[in-house]
Amino acid sequence: MPKDKDALREEPPVQGKTLSKSEAEKVEALKKQITEELVKITDIDEGKLSEYVNSLEGLQDTALAKLVSQLTAELEDKALPFLSILGQNPDARLSLGAIEYLGSVQSQKSVDILTQIAEGHPDKKARKSARKSLFRLQSAGLAVKKTPDPELTKSRERKARHKPYQAIMSNVDGTGSQLVVLAREMFAGDLHTLQAIVQDAEGIKECHAMRGLTRKSFARFIETMQERVRKESPSEMLLVKIDYNYGIRLLREAEKLNEALGTPVPDAYLSVKETFLESADPTVPNPIYREFDAEKIKTQPHLLNSSWELVTHPLLGSWLFDPEEIKKYAEALEKQQETVLELSPQFLKEQEDAIFHQALSELFDENRRVLYKGRLEKTAYILFLQGELENAKRALAAALALDPQSGLPVKNHPLIVELVRRNITFLKESQAGELTEEVVEKYYEQRAAAQKSLIVTDLQGVAPKPLIITDPRAR
């Protein structure tokens, strides 16, 4: 084994003509930008490094070799994330130089990156060059495993290189949106992450991928995400660790929605989805059904009957209707209560109930019943992870009762009746001037804030350690 990696580091000479002044200036500018990204204390943004790699296409071979040579000499091992991306670029003209330099950096990390390139690069010359570089490192005393035949099934190769590390989701907000995060451990030991905002009626709305995270920096990444939740969402939001396959199911279902609606998924998702979504079972059910027997829940009517109490739970704090959607019911309720006629309390109550029943029948068609069933199932799982077992059972009972096949009219659903009643009553009181503007503003701010993106792209200024609730069976 090598005694000192710095002493054994080789620096291949840069061959070719001298650079012109403009080429030298361009190399220097690119080197500065790339260096600033690589020396970050926190994480390296895959997107930025990929952009820098793409910008190298206009460089001549000599300029490209000089840039790689200088970065390697000045940054040493810190240049490896950039060399990894450059070496895996499908353009062999760009990748070959990086592969050669990786063969001169005598570290196990270089071996891992080159092994990945030798097994999966689309260009035959690049794969051959990677095997040569691996042989150089093996000759210098590093442990190098025999690379398989590059023509073997690609799915088998990908399986060997990546493995699931962690999956996380947030609770569902009032718009039906939630954050889903997948992290995979790559063959070289670093973590790649995929963040996506999914909406249960529209599909995948936003997406961002990062690479080059260590396990420690991934923990900091989650801290930053939790702090954003605290700062930007006035309603309660939590991040929970879930089964990786269930995380895949959430993304697959959202992607199918995009397809059904004819709306494009974000480019960032398309470019990395196979890395994150391969080799897993996308049909795994919501884990709450592992914890509770759905048929047994149905036989306990007290769970559904008391489910209305969940409307005041913090996790449902942003479950608000669009004011325009319920405005007519609030106005009808206000008009009914302003009547000058002497009417019996019973008659007034019947009229009030009629307004709410109309709202329920018009708002909760079969499609919305299905949407809220899914939201309540996810909420039930999060409540279970929090240790709120009775509330988890209530949420699941409420979800099962929303199944169109349950036969329960929505006007008899305790939780939905209370949810609609509270929304309409609040709007009526705000329109009648019974509430201050500040109260009204804060109330509806929850719905607006719930739609803000929770995606983290910058890990500067890490927040205090967050609460991450973990399913003991989650990967």
LOKOLKE-855144 format. One record per residue (C-alpha): residue in one letter; x, z, y. Coordinates in steps of 0.001 Angstrom, whole numbers, always signed. Layout:
@code = A; x = X; z = Z; y = Y
...
! end
This chain:
@code = M; x = +0; z = +0; y = +0
@code = P; x = +1258; z = -614; y = +3548
@code = K; x = +2894; z = +2371; y = +5212
@code = D; x = +2095; z = +1438; y = +8783
@code = K; x = -514; z = -1167; y = +9674
@code = D; x = +986; z = -1718; y = +13144
@code = A; x = +4464; z = -2246; y = +11771
@code = L; x = +3209; z = -4727; y = +9211
@code = R; x = +977; z = -6645; y = +11611
@code = E; x = +2034; z = -10258; y = +11971
@code = E; x = +1243; z = -12434; y = +14974
@code = P; x = +1092; z = -16138; y = +14110
@code = P; x = +2636; z = -18251; y = +16842
@code = V; x = +502; z = -20340; y = +19147
@code = Q; x = +1455; z = -23953; y = +18646
@code = G; x = +741; z = -26993; y = +20742
@code = K; x = +1041; z = -28090; y = +24348
@code = T; x = +1234; z = -25753; y = +27353
@code = L; x = -2134; z = -24939; y = +28893
@code = S; x = -3103; z = -26444; y = +32220
@code = K; x = -3829; z = -24093; y = +35123
@code = S; x = -7618; z = -24484; y = +34753
@code = E; x = -7463; z = -23902; y = +30990
@code = A; x = -5278; z = -20817; y = +31464
@code = E; x = -7719; z = -19422; y = +34042
@code = K; x = -10666; z = -20034; y = +31720
@code = V; x = -8861; z = -18299; y = +28837
@code = E; x = -8047; z = -15331; y = +31068
@code = A; x = -11655; z = -15027; y = +32287
@code = L; x = -13031; z = -15177; y = +28750
@code = K; x = -10463; z = -12696; y = +27510
@code = K; x = -11482; z = -10252; y = +30239
@code = Q; x = -15205; z = -10538; y = +29404
@code = I; x = -14651; z = -10189; y = +25665
@code = T; x = -12241; z = -7277; y = +26143
@code = E; x = -14769; z = -5396; y = +28297
@code = E; x = -17325; z = -5649; y = +25489
@code = L; x = -14888; z = -4719; y = +22707
@code = V; x = -13469; z = -1603; y = +24369
@code = K; x = -16873; z = +3; y = +24958
@code = I; x = -17033; z = +3619; y = +23876
@code = T; x = -20505; z = +3120; y = +22424
@code = D; x = -21703; z = +17; y = +20598
@code = I; x = -20906; z = -3640; y = +20631
@code = D; x = -23765; z = -5969; y = +21518
@code = E; x = -24004; z = -8753; y = +18953
@code = G; x = -25855; z = -10956; y = +21397
@code = K; x = -23141; z = -10836; y = +24042
@code = L; x = -20309; z = -11472; y = +21591
@code = S; x = -22238; z = -14371; y = +20079
@code = E; x = -22700; z = -15831; y = +23575
@code = Y; x = -18958; z = -15572; y = +24172
@code = V; x = -18275; z = -17295; y = +20846
@code = N; x = -20650; z = -20116; y = +21773
@code = S; x = -18843; z = -20544; y = +25096
@code = L; x = -15588; z = -21236; y = +23222
@code = E; x = -16878; z = -24607; y = +22012
@code = G; x = -15556; z = -26280; y = +25153
@code = L; x = -12003; z = -24937; y = +24707
@code = Q; x = -9239; z = -27107; y = +23333
@code = D; x = -7531; z = -25952; y = +20144
@code = T; x = -4446; z = -24693; y = +21980
@code = A; x = -6515; z = -22668; y = +24455
@code = L; x = -8627; z = -21243; y = +21643
@code = A; x = -5526; z = -20219; y = +19673
@code = K; x = -4027; z = -18581; y = +22763
@code = L; x = -7201; z = -16601; y = +23437
@code = V; x = -7401; z = -15312; y = +19869
@code = S; x = -3676; z = -14529; y = +19830
@code = Q; x = -3833; z = -12518; y = +23063
@code = L; x = -6951; z = -10595; y = +22052
@code = T; x = -5414; z = -9678; y = +18708
@code = A; x = -2104; z = -8631; y = +20249
@code = E; x = -3676; z = -6519; y = +22995
@code = L; x = -6675; z = -4991; y = +21240
@code = E; x = -5426; z = -4838; y = +17647
@code = D; x = -8190; z = -3457; y = +15392
@code = K; x = -10648; z = -3327; y = +18291
@code = A; x = -10715; z = -7127; y = +18208
@code = L; x = -12086; z = -7174; y = +14662
@code = P; x = -15821; z = -7290; y = +15592
@code = F; x = -15165; z = -10392; y = +17695
@code = L; x = -12978; z = -11982; y = +15043
@code = S; x = -15689; z = -11256; y = +12485
@code = I; x = -18330; z = -13138; y = +14498
@code = L; x = -15915; z = -15950; y = +15348
@code = G; x = -14744; z = -16238; y = +11749
@code = Q; x = -18338; z = -16556; y = +10497
@code = N; x = -19255; z = -19222; y = +13052
@code = P; x = -20454; z = -22322; y = +11156
@code = D; x = -18193; z = -24536; y = +13302
@code = A; x = -14976; z = -24603; y = +11283
@code = R; x = -12941; z = -25553; y = +14368
@code = L; x = -13801; z = -22181; y = +15865
@code = S; x = -13747; z = -20103; y = +12708
@code = L; x = -10467; z = -21273; y = +11167
@code = G; x = -8283; z = -19741; y = +13881
@code = A; x = -10020; z = -16390; y = +13593
@code = I; x = -9724; z = -16457; y = +9794
@code = E; x = -5986; z = -17099; y = +10054
@code = Y; x = -5507; z = -14190; y = +12446
@code = L; x = -7592; z = -11905; y = +10242
@code = G; x = -5054; z = -12605; y = +7529
@code = S; x = -2346; z = -11149; y = +9780
@code = V; x = -4184; z = -7889; y = +10560
@code = Q; x = -3274; z = -5706; y = +7615
@code = S; x = -6241; z = -3372; y = +7335
@code = Q; x = -8990; z = -2900; y = +4790
@code = K; x = -11527; z = -3882; y = +7451
@code = S; x = -9890; z = -7325; y = +7662
@code = V; x = -10104; z = -7601; y = +3885
@code = D; x = -13823; z = -6812; y = +3985
@code = I; x = -14540; z = -9352; y = +6735
@code = L; x = -12520; z = -12081; y = +5029
@code = T; x = -14245; z = -11356; y = +1714
@code = Q; x = -17581; z = -11826; y = +3459
@code = I; x = -16406; z = -15146; y = +4903
@code = A; x = -14922; z = -16329; y = +1594
@code = E; x = -18202; z = -15653; y = -165
@code = G; x = -20693; z = -16973; y = +2345
@code = H; x = -19285; z = -19319; y = +4989
@code = P; x = -21128; z = -22678; y = +4977
@code = D; x = -17904; z = -24669; y = +5477
@code = K; x = -15680; z = -25269; y = +2437
@code = K; x = -12467; z = -25329; y = +4527
@code = A; x = -13334; z = -21982; y = +6084
@code = R; x = -13986; z = -20404; y = +2675
@code = K; x = -10694; z = -21765; y = +1372
@code = S; x = -8823; z = -20490; y = +4449
@code = A; x = -10403; z = -17046; y = +3988
@code = R; x = -9208; z = -16921; y = +372
@code = K; x = -5686; z = -17835; y = +1535
@code = S; x = -5754; z = -15078; y = +4140
@code = L; x = -6975; z = -12636; y = +1499
@code = F; x = -4059; z = -13635; y = -729
@code = R; x = -1642; z = -12879; y = +2142
@code = L; x = -3145; z = -9431; y = +2585
@code = Q; x = -3090; z = -8798; y = -1154
@code = S; x = +582; z = -9778; y = -1243
@code = A; x = +1203; z = -7213; y = +1516
@code = G; x = -214; z = -4485; y = -701
@code = L; x = -3897; z = -4257; y = +280
@code = A; x = -6612; z = -4013; y = -2347
@code = V; x = -8525; z = -7276; y = -2552
@code = K; x = -11333; z = -7846; y = -5020
@code = K; x = -11707; z = -11186; y = -6699
@code = T; x = -14171; z = -13288; y = -4738
@code = P; x = -16931; z = -14970; y = -6748
@code = D; x = -17460; z = -18694; y = -7000
@code = P; x = -18752; z = -19753; y = -3526
@code = E; x = -21225; z = -22104; y = -5161
@code = L; x = -23120; z = -19233; y = -6830
@code = T; x = -26701; z = -18590; y = -5768
@code = K; x = -26754; z = -17642; y = -2097
@code = S; x = -29317; z = -14899; y = -2569
@code = R; x = -26984; z = -13204; y = -5073
@code = E; x = -24136; z = -13378; y = -2591
@code = R; x = -26235; z = -11920; y = +229
@code = K; x = -27390; z = -9103; y = -2018
@code = A; x = -23797; z = -8137; y = -2721
@code = R; x = -22919; z = -8097; y = +968
@code = H; x = -25780; z = -6131; y = +2473
@code = K; x = -27834; z = -3124; y = +1526
@code = P; x = -30669; z = -1269; y = +3275
@code = Y; x = -29545; z = +1716; y = +5331
@code = Q; x = -32571; z = +3021; y = +7206
@code = A; x = -36019; z = +2097; y = +8521
@code = I; x = -37828; z = +3791; y = +11398
@code = M; x = -41192; z = +3346; y = +13075
@code = S; x = -43013; z = +4885; y = +16016
@code = N; x = -46635; z = +5966; y = +15997
@code = V; x = -49243; z = +3414; y = +17104
@code = D; x = -50291; z = +3433; y = +20748
@code = G; x = -53676; z = +2576; y = +22247
@code = T; x = -52913; z = -1141; y = +22311
@code = G; x = -52098; z = -1221; y = +18609
@code = S; x = -48367; z = -1578; y = +19312
@code = Q; x = -45514; z = +222; y = +17616
@code = L; x = -41763; z = -5; y = +17291
@code = V; x = -40183; z = -899; y = +13932
@code = V; x = -36422; z = -561; y = +13404
@code = L; x = -34499; z = -1770; y = +10357
@code = A; x = -30804; z = -1067; y = +9768
@code = R; x = -28663; z = -2661; y = +7069
@code = E; x = -25160; z = -1721; y = +6022
@code = M; x = -22940; z = -4771; y = +5838
@code = F; x = -20177; z = -5388; y = +3348
@code = A; x = -17564; z = -4490; y = +5967
@code = G; x = -19200; z = -1076; y = +6441
@code = D; x = -20782; z = -1613; y = +9865
@code = L; x = -24522; z = -1427; y = +10522
@code = H; x = -26726; z = -4232; y = +11791
@code = T; x = -30012; z = -3237; y = +13438
@code = L; x = -33243; z = -5079; y = +14118
@code = Q; x = -35754; z = -3683; y = +16629
@code = A; x = -39210; z = -5203; y = +16922
@code = I; x = -42380; z = -4391; y = +18848
@code = V; x = -45309; z = -5328; y = +16634
@code = Q; x = -48955; z = -5422; y = +17697
@code = D; x = -51677; z = -5238; y = +15081
@code = A; x = -53810; z = -7992; y = +16656
@code = E; x = -51072; z = -10329; y = +17924
@code = G; x = -47997; z = -9960; y = +15708
@code = I; x = -44358; z = -9623; y = +16747
@code = K; x = -44089; z = -9365; y = +20529
@code = E; x = -40418; z = -8549; y = +21142
@code = C; x = -37238; z = -8401; y = +19094
@code = H; x = -33590; z = -7497; y = +19545
@code = A; x = -30723; z = -7397; y = +17038
@code = M; x = -27378; z = -5616; y = +17278
@code = R; x = -24353; z = -5412; y = +15057
@code = G; x = -21138; z = -3442; y = +14834
@code = L; x = -22721; z = +31; y = +14839
@code = T; x = -21150; z = +2895; y = +12939
@code = R; x = -23342; z = +5554; y = +11361
@code = K; x = -22492; z = +7847; y = +14243
@code = S; x = -23356; z = +5237; y = +16864
@code = F; x = -26605; z = +4470; y = +15034
@code = A; x = -27575; z = +8126; y = +15448
@code = R; x = -26776; z = +7816; y = +19163
@code = F; x = -28871; z = +4655; y = +19270
@code = I; x = -31879; z = +6590; y = +17938
@code = E; x = -31241; z = +9332; y = +20512
@code = T; x = -31309; z = +6756; y = +23299
@code = M; x = -34536; z = +5309; y = +21954
@code = Q; x = -36177; z = +8740; y = +21792
@code = E; x = -35130; z = +9490; y = +25360
@code = R; x = -36727; z = +6264; y = +26524
@code = V; x = -39941; z = +7390; y = +24828
@code = R; x = -39783; z = +10695; y = +26700
@code = K; x = -39151; z = +9043; y = +30064
@code = E; x = -41497; z = +6058; y = +29939
@code = S; x = -44482; z = +7206; y = +27909
@code = P; x = -46650; z = +10048; y = +29223
@code = S; x = -48443; z = +10235; y = +25863
@code = E; x = -46937; z = +11690; y = +22692
@code = M; x = -44720; z = +9329; y = +20718
@code = L; x = -42577; z = +10053; y = +17687
@code = L; x = -40024; z = +8182; y = +15611
@code = V; x = -40218; z = +8664; y = +11848
@code = K; x = -37926; z = +7543; y = +9073
@code = I; x = -39841; z = +5454; y = +6535
@code = D; x = -39282; z = +3609; y = +3285
@code = Y; x = -37315; z = +418; y = +4001
@code = N; x = -39725; z = -1723; y = +1985
@code = Y; x = -42646; z = -394; y = +4009
@code = G; x = -40790; z = -1335; y = +7193
@code = I; x = -40427; z = -4857; y = +5797
@code = R; x = -44147; z = -4963; y = +5065
@code = L; x = -44949; z = -4075; y = +8683
@code = L; x = -42783; z = -6944; y = +9933
@code = R; x = -44032; z = -9440; y = +7358
@code = E; x = -47658; z = -8653; y = +8214
@code = A; x = -46931; z = -9031; y = +11918
@code = E; x = -45167; z = -12358; y = +11316
@code = K; x = -48194; z = -13645; y = +9377
@code = L; x = -50353; z = -12771; y = +12394
@code = N; x = -48137; z = -14930; y = +14603
@code = E; x = -48514; z = -17778; y = +12134
@code = A; x = -52301; z = -17383; y = +11917
@code = L; x = -52659; z = -17315; y = +15707
@code = G; x = -50221; z = -20164; y = +16262
@code = T; x = -47972; z = -18045; y = +18488
@code = P; x = -44193; z = -18270; y = +18059
@code = V; x = -42222; z = -15255; y = +16911
@code = P; x = -39203; z = -14343; y = +19081
@code = D; x = -36118; z = -16462; y = +18428
@code = A; x = -34075; z = -13311; y = +17858
@code = Y; x = -36310; z = -12449; y = +14905
@code = L; x = -36073; z = -15889; y = +13311
@code = S; x = -32280; z = -15915; y = +13547
@code = V; x = -31766; z = -12630; y = +11657
@code = K; x = -34881; z = -11977; y = +9582
@code = E; x = -33379; z = -13092; y = +6272
@code = T; x = -30524; z = -10627; y = +6743
@code = F; x = -32933; z = -7739; y = +7093
@code = L; x = -35953; z = -8765; y = +5051
@code = E; x = -34366; z = -10114; y = +1874
@code = S; x = -34320; z = -8476; y = -1552
@code = A; x = -37216; z = -6111; y = -1035
@code = D; x = -40830; z = -5664; y = -2067
@code = P; x = -43041; z = -6491; y = +950
@code = T; x = -46224; z = -5334; y = -814
@code = V; x = -45392; z = -1622; y = -833
@code = P; x = -48442; z = +289; y = +472
@code = N; x = -48537; z = +2837; y = +3266
@code = P; x = -46724; z = +5862; y = +1787
@code = I; x = -49689; z = +8096; y = +2686
@code = Y; x = -51381; z = +6749; y = -452
@code = R; x = -48559; z = +8266; y = -2523
@code = E; x = -49318; z = +11657; y = -1032
@code = F; x = -53115; z = +11748; y = -1219
@code = D; x = -55618; z = +10374; y = -3685
@code = A; x = -57938; z = +8158; y = -1620
@code = E; x = -60852; z = +8621; y = -4029
@code = K; x = -60495; z = +12382; y = -3868
@code = I; x = -60408; z = +12273; y = -63
@code = K; x = -63714; z = +10386; y = -86
@code = T; x = -65352; z = +13193; y = -2081
@code = Q; x = -64548; z = +15786; y = +604
@code = P; x = -67065; z = +15071; y = +3401
@code = H; x = -65810; z = +17935; y = +5571
@code = L; x = -62628; z = +15905; y = +6246
@code = L; x = -64541; z = +13001; y = +7777
@code = N; x = -67048; z = +15282; y = +9498
@code = S; x = -64266; z = +17164; y = +11305
@code = S; x = -62155; z = +14069; y = +12046
@code = W; x = -63577; z = +13919; y = +15599
@code = E; x = -61227; z = +16780; y = +16489
@code = L; x = -58266; z = +14393; y = +16176
@code = V; x = -59328; z = +12613; y = +19375
@code = T; x = -57624; z = +15397; y = +21340
@code = H; x = -54444; z = +15257; y = +19255
@code = P; x = -51347; z = +14159; y = +21259
@code = L; x = -50680; z = +11259; y = +18875
@code = L; x = -54004; z = +9732; y = +19967
@code = G; x = -53368; z = +10402; y = +23646
@code = S; x = -52980; z = +6710; y = +24507
@code = W; x = -55918; z = +5492; y = +22425
@code = L; x = -57823; z = +4325; y = +25486
@code = F; x = -60079; z = +1322; y = +25927
@code = D; x = -59546; z = -1213; y = +28674
@code = P; x = -61749; z = +44; y = +31566
@code = E; x = -63218; z = -3467; y = +32000
@code = E; x = -64314; z = -3426; y = +28372
@code = I; x = -66422; z = -267; y = +28714
@code = K; x = -67394; z = -532; y = +32385
@code = K; x = -70977; z = -1644; y = +31744
@code = Y; x = -71652; z = +1325; y = +29464
@code = A; x = -70276; z = +3775; y = +32023
@code = E; x = -72484; z = +2222; y = +34708
@code = A; x = -75543; z = +2415; y = +32442
@code = L; x = -74827; z = +6052; y = +31709
@code = E; x = -74419; z = +6865; y = +35402
@code = K; x = -77649; z = +5035; y = +36307
@code = Q; x = -79553; z = +6861; y = +33586
@code = Q; x = -78324; z = +10237; y = +34806
@code = E; x = -79189; z = +9448; y = +38443
@code = T; x = -82875; z = +8845; y = +37753
@code = V; x = -85248; z = +10804; y = +40053
@code = L; x = -87947; z = +10963; y = +37455
@code = E; x = -88707; z = +14247; y = +35783
@code = L; x = -87698; z = +13550; y = +32194
@code = S; x = -87337; z = +15955; y = +29317
@code = P; x = -83792; z = +16842; y = +28204
@code = Q; x = -84605; z = +15426; y = +24769
@code = F; x = -85624; z = +12059; y = +26249
@code = L; x = -82473; z = +11949; y = +28402
@code = K; x = -80361; z = +12749; y = +25345
@code = E; x = -82030; z = +9934; y = +23413
@code = Q; x = -81343; z = +7469; y = +26218
@code = E; x = -77728; z = +8620; y = +26430
@code = D; x = -77306; z = +8239; y = +22671
@code = A; x = -78802; z = +4751; y = +22877
@code = I; x = -76111; z = +3740; y = +25389
@code = F; x = -73350; z = +5079; y = +23159
@code = H; x = -74824; z = +3417; y = +20060
@code = Q; x = -74945; z = +90; y = +21881
@code = A; x = -71303; z = +510; y = +22884
@code = L; x = -70300; z = +1387; y = +19319
@code = S; x = -72068; z = -1601; y = +17781
@code = E; x = -70636; z = -4036; y = +20341
@code = L; x = -67113; z = -2643; y = +20494
@code = F; x = -66554; z = -2028; y = +16795
@code = D; x = -67173; z = -5262; y = +14968
@code = E; x = -65623; z = -5758; y = +11540
@code = N; x = -62300; z = -6917; y = +12985
@code = R; x = -61867; z = -3825; y = +15161
@code = R; x = -62873; z = -1582; y = +12276
@code = V; x = -60021; z = -3056; y = +10229
@code = L; x = -57558; z = -2622; y = +13113
@code = Y; x = -58449; z = +1036; y = +13621
@code = K; x = -58363; z = +1638; y = +9874
@code = G; x = -54725; z = +527; y = +9890
@code = R; x = -53905; z = +2629; y = +12953
@code = L; x = -55421; z = +5721; y = +11392
@code = E; x = -53562; z = +5163; y = +8106
@code = K; x = -50246; z = +5068; y = +9979
@code = T; x = -51247; z = +8111; y = +12008
@code = A; x = -52139; z = +9960; y = +8795
@code = Y; x = -48639; z = +9320; y = +7425
@code = I; x = -46957; z = +10582; y = +10593
@code = L; x = -49143; z = +13695; y = +10592
@code = F; x = -48169; z = +14273; y = +6967
@code = L; x = -44478; z = +14066; y = +7869
@code = Q; x = -45061; z = +16577; y = +10662
@code = G; x = -46484; z = +19016; y = +8161
@code = E; x = -50022; z = +18727; y = +9547
@code = L; x = -51549; z = +18206; y = +6124
@code = E; x = -55170; z = +18935; y = +7040
@code = N; x = -55021; z = +16594; y = +10018
@code = A; x = -53349; z = +13969; y = +7840
@code = K; x = -56270; z = +14180; y = +5389
@code = R; x = -58748; z = +13926; y = +8261
@code = A; x = -57033; z = +10810; y = +9619
@code = L; x = -56996; z = +9234; y = +6161
@code = A; x = -60672; z = +10087; y = +5613
@code = A; x = -61488; z = +8487; y = +8971
@code = A; x = -59471; z = +5396; y = +8010
@code = L; x = -61223; z = +5010; y = +4653
@code = A; x = -64633; z = +5347; y = +6313
@code = L; x = -63780; z = +2426; y = +8608
@code = D; x = -63333; z = +66; y = +5682
@code = P; x = -66143; z = -2504; y = +6075
@code = Q; x = -66895; z = -1942; y = +2385
@code = S; x = -67484; z = +1793; y = +2907
@code = G; x = -71064; z = +1166; y = +4016
@code = L; x = -70838; z = +3778; y = +6792
@code = P; x = -72353; z = +2558; y = +10099
@code = V; x = -69888; z = +3027; y = +12927
@code = K; x = -72521; z = +5041; y = +14861
@code = N; x = -72153; z = +7689; y = +12119
@code = H; x = -68353; z = +7775; y = +12200
@code = P; x = -67423; z = +11130; y = +13831
@code = L; x = -63978; z = +10174; y = +15136
@code = I; x = -64973; z = +6760; y = +16519
@code = V; x = -68155; z = +8150; y = +18105
@code = E; x = -66123; z = +10839; y = +19873
@code = L; x = -63436; z = +8354; y = +20922
@code = V; x = -65978; z = +5986; y = +22502
@code = R; x = -67939; z = +8854; y = +24074
@code = R; x = -64844; z = +10323; y = +25731
@code = N; x = -63672; z = +6954; y = +27077
@code = I; x = -67054; z = +6041; y = +28561
@code = T; x = -67717; z = +9523; y = +29960
@code = F; x = -64332; z = +9639; y = +31642
@code = L; x = -64823; z = +6231; y = +33239
@code = K; x = -68310; z = +7212; y = +34411
@code = E; x = -66997; z = +10410; y = +35997
@code = S; x = -64152; z = +8571; y = +37699
@code = Q; x = -66518; z = +5933; y = +39142
@code = A; x = -68881; z = +8637; y = +40366
@code = G; x = -66069; z = +10332; y = +42278
@code = E; x = -66213; z = +13425; y = +40110
@code = L; x = -62492; z = +13152; y = +39393
@code = T; x = -59550; z = +12813; y = +41766
@code = E; x = -57672; z = +9527; y = +41999
@code = E; x = -54578; z = +11286; y = +40691
@code = V; x = -56333; z = +12362; y = +37495
@code = V; x = -57760; z = +8887; y = +36906
@code = E; x = -54423; z = +7230; y = +37585
@code = K; x = -52585; z = +9521; y = +35192
@code = Y; x = -55206; z = +8988; y = +32480
@code = Y; x = -54976; z = +5209; y = +32478
@code = E; x = -51234; z = +5304; y = +33025
@code = Q; x = -50993; z = +6348; y = +29390
@code = R; x = -52441; z = +3043; y = +28255
@code = A; x = -50206; z = +1013; y = +30576
@code = A; x = -47098; z = +2975; y = +29617
@code = A; x = -47878; z = +2499; y = +25960
@code = Q; x = -47330; z = -1233; y = +26388
@code = K; x = -43789; z = -885; y = +27750
@code = S; x = -41006; z = -2011; y = +25451
@code = L; x = -39112; z = +732; y = +23658
@code = I; x = -36371; z = -1658; y = +22599
@code = V; x = -32878; z = -377; y = +23388
@code = T; x = -30153; z = -2851; y = +24322
@code = D; x = -27785; z = -543; y = +26207
@code = L; x = -26403; z = +2677; y = +24762
@code = Q; x = -24765; z = +3981; y = +27916
@code = G; x = -25757; z = +7487; y = +28962
@code = V; x = -26903; z = +8854; y = +25625
@code = A; x = -29775; z = +11345; y = +25726
@code = P; x = -30158; z = +14778; y = +24102
@code = K; x = -30621; z = +14835; y = +20342
@code = P; x = -34160; z = +13764; y = +19393
@code = L; x = -36549; z = +14966; y = +16743
@code = I; x = -36505; z = +12585; y = +13782
@code = I; x = -39029; z = +13442; y = +11096
@code = T; x = -37860; z = +12334; y = +7668
@code = D; x = -39786; z = +11519; y = +4526
@code = P; x = -37656; z = +13130; y = +1783
@code = R; x = -38269; z = +10098; y = -412
@code = A; x = -37378; z = +7572; y = +2303
@code = R; x = -34172; z = +5673; y = +1821
! end
